Amino acid sequence: MFIVFLKLKGDKSRIPDFMADHKAWIGKGFDAGTFLAVGTLEPGLGGAILAHGVGRTDLEAFLNEDPFVVEGIAAPEIHEVTPARTEERLAFLMPSCD
């Protein structure tokens, strides 16, 4: 599982110009089953993504397709998390014991 922070940088006034494309990119992440949750990194510092079921290399490649990243508006910060315990509904996040 990964927690990604898309930290805003550069010219923030350009955000509206790329917001529709950024939202479409987020939709692709959900459609692929990679994104479990997205939201705003408060207070207005950027965004946060909970990603699962993808390797780090593939996740990095996908993050680099985000229009905000391409345009230098945001930079991804990736944190890998190995859950040790979850609430029952989130058991699918636990590492498998193959």
ABEGO torsion letter per residue (X at the ends): XBBBBBBBBEBAAAAAAAAAAAAAAAAAAAAAGABABBBBBOBGAEBBBBBBGBBAAAAAAAAAABAAAAAGABBBBBBBBBBABBBAAAAAABBBBX
